[in-house]
Amino acid sequence: MLSLLQVVNHKGEVVISRQFRDDITRSTAEVFGSKVVATKETGSLPPVKIIDGASFLYTRHSNLYFVAVTRSNVNPALVFEFLFQWVRILKSYLTDNFGEEQVRNTMTLLYELMDETMDFGYPQTCAIDVLKRFINLGTVKSRDGEDVDAGQLTSQITGIVDWRREGIRYRKNEVYIDVNESVNLLIGTNGNILRNECSGQVIMKTQLSGMPECKFALNDKLNMEKESTGGKQTPDDKRRAVEIDDCTFHRCVRLGKFDSDRTITFVPPDGEFELMKYRVTGNISLPFRLVPAVQETGKSKVTLTLKVTANFGTTKHASNVTIKFPVPPNTAKTSVKVSTGRAKFEPDQKALVWRIKRFNGGCEFMLQADVDLMQTTRNKAWSRPPISMDFNVSMFTASGVYVRYLRVFDKSGYHTHRWVRYVTKAGGYHIRI
């Protein structure tokens, strides 16, 4: 696996390094600074460089380069994930904008982290909460202030469930679930949809006692088809099933169980974490429909109209709606009328910005604007950038994904309170004019 891990500054000097195997010499490791960093072209170079038969895989944070060196045929995705995790670990221990001086002042801490996160070139535990319990440059204490037994320490680092400690107790066992979605839309000038997809994430905050096992399910089409064979699915469930194109999970999820029967089974970390990410490309319900119109009168005036309709139910509403309608760069004066909210010309945005604090479902609003243009010496055609939109819609999912159930199993059999919240926001929501 990896032979050496080092941190190099922007001058090409090695700040700190740790060697795990003997197949890389010091002179070979220092070549990275002189042949890669010193060229000042790392931004245009690929993140993998082969020098003298050794592979240098690196990523950059601030003015520091985190470099992994190997002579083996390694999985580059695994190496880069380890480097990214190492940056996150240092952000947690130091600051988000840590630099060379902070690294030099905490050499002892960094060497301890290197030894804990890698063994003979193979990545080990990178869980920040576990590392912080055992690497604190002082007496090892648990959250409750009691000394941690050495055997318990070893079992938690090398155990199967290293993301959760034993002995957690809560008076009230609660689970908060947030389903957050971003809608990415691109509509052409002729009204055809060029891109329409929805990316989502499931965020959970767990406050559960003991070591509970959770079983979680969305209205995934494949999962619901499996349940339909056992008579557990209603006709309404079949209509509401959603085909999820791809998804990724937190490492606590048992992937073997998911592959076999499409059930998401896991022992959750304590506190907030991202359970999964997913993407849906079919049958997206667009929250808003925009109908723009642009009429150019000679070279001195442009008339703009825009009709916006909320496609979600009347019981829901969108907040902080912002629509940017581009105008020509030689705009001199504008006259804007809107049926709700406020709209004005913002020169730095080169657009009419229409802001609506609350947009109720089923409503329709209009914008009308007259734009006076300055005369220019160059007759350059207006490129007409697309209209962009930003919004947040509560208790609505554009993909149709919803949480079917969350079951918590624990030896003590306690009762769990659950809350689910849905939020849909704009990703890249663009309409060409």
C-alpha positions in Angstrom: 0.0 0.0 0.0 1.4 3.5 0.9 5.1 3.8 1.6 5.2 7.4 2.8 2.9 10.2 3.9 4.3 13.8 3.9 3.1 17.4 4.0 4.9 19.8 1.7 4.7 23.6 1.7 4.4 25.9 -1.3 8.2 26.3 -1.5 8.6 22.5 -2.0 10.0 22.0 1.5 8.9 18.9 3.5 7.1 20.1 6.7 6.5 16.7 8.2 6.7 13.1 6.9 6.1 9.6 8.1 7.6 6.5 6.4 5.7 3.2 6.7 7.8 1.1 4.3 11.4 0.9 3.3 11.1 1.0 -0.5 11.1 4.8 -0.7 14.3 6.8 0.1 14.4 10.3 1.4 15.9 11.6 -1.8 13.1 10.1 -3.8 10.5 11.7 -1.5 12.1 15.1 -1.8 11.9 15.0 -5.6 8.2 15.9 -5.4 9.0 19.4 -4.0 11.6 20.2 -6.7 9.8 18.7 -9.8 6.2 19.4 -9.0 5.6 22.1 -6.4 8.6 24.3 -7.6 7.1 24.4 -11.1 4.1 26.5 -9.7 1.9 24.7 -12.2 0.2 22.1 -9.9 -3.2 23.6 -10.6 -2.9 22.4 -14.2 -1.2 19.1 -13.5 -3.0 15.8 -12.8 -3.1 14.9 -9.0 -1.0 11.8 -9.8 2.7 12.1 -10.7 5.1 9.2 -11.4 8.7 10.0 -10.7 11.6 7.5 -10.6 9.1 4.6 -10.5 7.3 6.0 -7.5 3.7 7.3 -7.7 3.0 10.6 -5.9 -0.7 11.2 -5.2 -1.5 14.6 -3.7 -4.1 17.1 -2.8 -3.8 20.7 -1.7 -5.2 22.7 1.3 -4.3 26.3 1.6 -0.5 26.5 1.0 0.1 22.9 1.9 0.3 19.7 -0.2 -0.7 16.4 1.4 1.3 13.8 -0.5 1.0 10.0 -0.5 3.9 8.0 -2.0 3.9 4.4 -3.1 5.6 1.9 -5.5 2.6 -0.5 -5.4 -0.4 -0.7 -7.8 -2.8 1.0 -5.4 -6.5 2.0 -5.7 -6.2 5.8 -6.3 -9.8 6.4 -5.1 -8.9 4.9 -1.8 -5.7 6.9 -1.5 -7.5 10.2 -2.3 -10.3 9.4 0.1 -7.7 8.9 2.8 -6.0 12.2 2.0 -9.3 14.0 2.1 -10.1 12.4 5.4 -6.8 13.5 6.8 -7.5 17.1 5.8 -10.9 16.9 7.6 -9.2 15.4 10.7 -6.7 18.3 10.9 -9.5 20.8 10.4 -11.2 19.3 13.4 -8.1 19.3 15.6 -6.7 22.7 14.4 -8.9 25.1 12.4 -10.6 25.1 9.1 -7.9 27.4 7.7 -4.9 25.8 9.3 -1.5 26.6 7.7 2.2 25.7 7.8 2.8 27.4 11.2 0.1 25.5 13.0 1.4 22.2 11.5 4.9 22.9 12.7 3.7 23.8 16.2 1.7 20.5 16.5 4.3 18.0 15.3 3.6 15.6 18.2 -0.1 15.6 17.5 0.4 15.0 13.8 2.7 12.0 14.3 0.2 10.4 16.7 -2.5 10.9 14.1 -0.3 9.4 11.4 0.3 6.3 13.5 -3.4 5.9 14.4 -4.8 6.4 10.9 -2.3 4.2 9.1 -0.6 0.9 9.9 2.2 -0.4 7.6 0.8 1.7 4.8 -2.8 0.5 5.2 -5.5 3.1 6.3 -7.1 2.4 9.7 -9.7 4.4 11.6 -10.4 7.9 10.3 -13.4 8.6 12.5 -12.9 12.0 14.1 -15.0 11.3 17.1 -13.1 8.1 17.9 -9.7 9.8 17.3 -10.6 12.7 19.6 -11.4 10.3 22.4 -7.9 8.7 22.4 -5.6 11.4 21.0 -5.8 14.6 23.0 -2.2 15.1 24.1 -3.1 14.4 27.7 -4.8 11.9 30.0 -7.2 9.8 28.0 -10.7 10.6 29.3 -14.1 9.5 28.2 -17.0 11.9 27.6 -18.2 11.3 31.2 -14.8 12.2 32.6 -13.8 8.6 33.6 -10.6 7.0 32.6 -10.8 4.8 29.6 -9.7 1.2 30.0 -6.9 0.2 27.6 -8.8 -2.9 26.5 -11.9 -0.9 25.8 -9.8 1.6 23.8 -8.4 -1.2 21.6 -11.8 -2.8 21.0 -13.4 0.5 20.0 -10.6 1.3 17.5 -10.4 -2.1 16.0 -14.0 -3.2 16.5 -16.7 -3.5 13.9 -18.7 -0.4 15.2 -16.0 2.2 15.6 -18.3 5.1 14.9 -20.3 4.6 18.1 -19.2 4.1 21.7 -21.0 1.9 24.2 -22.8 3.1 27.3 -24.8 6.0 25.7 -27.9 6.9 27.7 -30.7 9.4 27.0 -33.8 10.2 29.0 -35.8 10.6 25.8 -34.9 8.6 22.7 -35.4 10.7 19.6 -34.6 10.6 15.9 -34.7 13.6 13.6 -34.7 13.0 9.8 -34.1 15.7 7.2 -34.7 14.9 3.5 -33.0 17.7 1.6 -33.3 17.9 -2.2 -31.8 20.1 -4.9 -33.5 20.5 -8.3 -31.3 20.9 -11.3 -33.1 22.2 -14.3 -32.2 23.6 -17.7 -34.9 24.6 -20.2 -34.0 25.7 -23.8 -35.3 28.7 -25.6 -37.9 26.6 -27.4 -39.2 25.2 -24.1 -37.6 21.8 -24.3 -36.2 20.4 -21.1 -32.5 19.8 -21.6 -31.7 18.7 -18.1 -34.0 17.7 -15.2 -32.7 15.8 -12.2 -32.9 15.8 -8.5 -30.1 15.1 -6.0 -30.9 14.5 -2.4 -29.5 13.6 0.9 -30.9 12.1 4.1 -29.5 13.7 7.3 -30.2 12.1 10.6 -29.7 13.3 14.1 -30.0 10.4 16.6 -30.3 10.6 20.4 -30.7 6.9 21.2 -29.6 4.9 24.2 -27.5 1.7 23.9 -26.4 0.1 20.6 -29.7 0.2 18.7 -30.1 -1.3 15.2 -32.2 0.7 12.8 -34.1 -0.3 9.7 -34.9 2.5 7.3 -36.9 2.6 4.1 -37.8 5.1 1.4 -40.4 4.5 -1.3 -37.7 2.9 -3.5 -39.3 1.1 -6.4 -37.1 -2.0 -6.2 -37.7 -2.3 -2.4 -41.4 -1.9 -2.8 -41.6 -4.4 -5.6 -39.9 -7.0 -3.3 -42.5 -6.3 -0.6 -45.3 -6.5 -3.1 -44.6 -10.2 -3.6 -45.5 -10.7 0.1 -48.7 -8.8 -0.1 -47.4 -5.9 2.0 -47.9 -3.2 -0.7 -51.1 -1.4 -1.6 -52.0 -0.1 -5.1 -51.4 3.5 -3.9 -47.9 2.5 -2.8 -47.2 1.3 -6.4 -48.2 4.6 -7.8 -46.0 6.5 -5.4 -42.9 4.3 -5.9 -39.8 6.2 -7.1 -37.0 4.8 -9.2 -33.7 5.9 -7.6 -30.9 6.0 -10.1 -27.9 5.8 -7.8 -27.1 6.2 -4.1 -24.2 6.2 -1.6 -24.4 5.4 2.1 -22.6 6.3 5.3 -20.2 3.5 6.3 -22.5 2.4 9.1 -24.9 0.9 6.6 -24.7 -2.8 6.0 -24.2 -2.9 2.2 -24.6 -6.7 2.0 -28.0 -6.4 3.5 -28.9 -3.6 1.0 -27.7 -5.6 -2.0 -29.7 -8.7 -1.0 -33.1 -7.2 -0.1 -32.8 -3.4 -0.6 -33.2 -2.7 3.2 -31.1 0.0 4.8 -30.0 -1.5 8.1 -27.4 0.2 10.4 -26.2 1.0 13.9 -26.3 4.8 13.8 -23.5 7.1 15.1 -24.5 9.3 18.0 -25.5 12.8 16.9 -25.9 14.2 13.4 -24.6 12.4 10.3 -25.4 12.0 6.6 -27.1 8.6 6.2 -27.2 8.6 2.3 -27.1 10.5 -0.9 -29.3 9.7 -3.9 -30.1 10.9 -7.4 -33.4 10.7 -9.3 -33.7 11.6 -13.0 -37.3 10.5 -13.9 -40.7 11.9 -13.2 -39.4 15.1 -11.5 -42.2 17.4 -10.3 -40.9 20.9 -11.0 -41.8 23.3 -8.1 -42.0 26.3 -10.4 -43.0 27.0 -14.0 -41.5 30.1 -15.6 -42.7 31.6 -18.9 -40.5 34.4 -20.1 -40.9 36.7 -23.0 -38.3 39.2 -24.4 -39.1 41.8 -27.1 -36.4 44.1 -28.4 -37.5 47.4 -29.9 -34.7 48.6 -32.1 -31.4 49.2 -30.2 -32.7 51.5 -27.5 -35.4 49.5 -25.6 -36.2 46.0 -24.4 -39.5 44.8 -22.9 -39.4 41.9 -20.5 -42.3 39.8 -19.1 -42.2 36.8 -16.8 -45.0 34.6 -15.5 -44.1 32.4 -12.5 -46.5 29.6 -11.3 -46.1 27.4 -8.2 -46.8 23.8 -9.1 -47.0 22.5 -5.6 -50.1 22.2 -3.4 -51.9 25.1 -1.8 -51.1 23.8 1.7 -47.3 24.4 1.1 -45.3 27.5 0.5 -41.8 28.5 -0.8 -39.6 31.0 1.1 -36.8 33.3 0.0 -37.6 33.1 -3.6 -35.2 35.0 -5.8 -35.4 35.3 -9.6 -32.6 36.9 -11.7 -33.8 38.1 -15.1 -30.7 39.1 -17.1 -30.7 42.5 -19.0 -28.3 43.8 -21.6 -24.9 45.1 -20.3 -25.7 48.6 -21.6 -28.8 49.1 -19.6 -29.4 52.7 -18.6 -32.8 52.8 -16.9 -35.5 50.3 -16.0 -39.2 50.5 -15.0 -40.4 47.3 -13.2 -43.8 46.2 -12.1 -44.5 43.0 -10.1 -47.7 41.6 -8.7 -46.0 40.6 -5.4 -42.6 41.0 -3.7 -40.0 43.5 -4.8 -37.9 43.8 -8.0 -35.2 46.1 -9.0 -32.3 46.4 -11.4 -28.9 45.5 -9.8 -26.0 46.6 -12.0 -23.5 44.3 -10.3 -25.7 41.3 -11.2 -26.5 42.7 -14.7 -30.1 41.5 -14.0 -33.5 42.4 -12.6 -33.6 40.7 -9.3 -37.1 39.8 -8.1 -37.4 38.8 -4.4 -40.5 37.1 -2.9 -40.4 36.2 0.8 -43.4 33.8 0.7 -44.7 32.1 -2.4 -47.9 30.1 -1.7 -48.6 27.0 -3.6 -50.9 27.3 -6.7 -50.3 31.0 -7.0 -49.2 32.8 -10.1 -47.4 36.1 -10.3 -46.2 38.4 -13.1 -43.2 40.7 -13.8 -43.2 43.4 -16.5 -40.3 45.6 -17.2 -39.2 48.2 -19.7 -35.5 48.5 -20.1 -33.9 51.6 -21.8 -30.5 51.0 -23.3 -27.5 53.3 -23.9 -26.1 53.7 -27.3 -22.8 51.9 -27.9 -20.1 52.3 -30.5 -19.9 48.6 -31.0 -22.9 46.7 -32.4 -22.4 43.5 -30.4 -25.5 41.3 -30.0 -26.8 40.6 -26.5 -25.8 37.0 -25.5 -29.0 36.6 -23.5 -27.8 34.6 -20.4 -30.5 32.3 -18.8 -32.9 33.2 -16.1 -31.8 31.7 -12.7 -34.0 31.0 -9.7 -33.4 30.3 -6.0 -36.0 29.0 -3.5 -36.7 26.8 -0.5 -39.9 24.7 -0.4 -40.8 23.1 2.9 -42.4 19.6 3.2 -42.1 19.0 -0.5 -39.9 16.7 -2.6 -39.5 17.2 -6.3 -38.5 13.5 -6.8 -41.5 12.2 -4.9 -39.2 10.4 -2.4 -40.6 10.1 1.2 -39.7 8.1 4.3 -41.8 5.0 4.6 -40.6 3.9 8.0 -37.8 3.9 10.6 -37.7 1.0 13.0 -35.4 1.0 16.0 -34.6 -2.3 17.7 -32.8 -2.4 21.1 -32.5 -5.0 23.8 -34.2 -2.7 26.3 -37.2 -2.2 24.0 -37.6 1.5 24.6 -40.0 3.8 22.7 -38.5 6.1 20.1 -39.9 9.5 19.0 -39.4 10.3 15.3 -39.6 13.5 13.3 -39.3 13.9 9.5 -38.8 17.1 7.6 -38.6 17.6 3.8 -37.0 20.6 2.1 -36.5 21.2 -1.6 -34.2 24.0 -2.9 -32.9 25.1 -6.2 -29.7 23.7 -7.5 -29.0 25.0 -11.0 -32.5 26.2 -12.0 -32.0 27.9 -15.3 -34.4 28.9 -18.2 -32.8 30.2 -21.4 -34.4 33.2 -23.1 
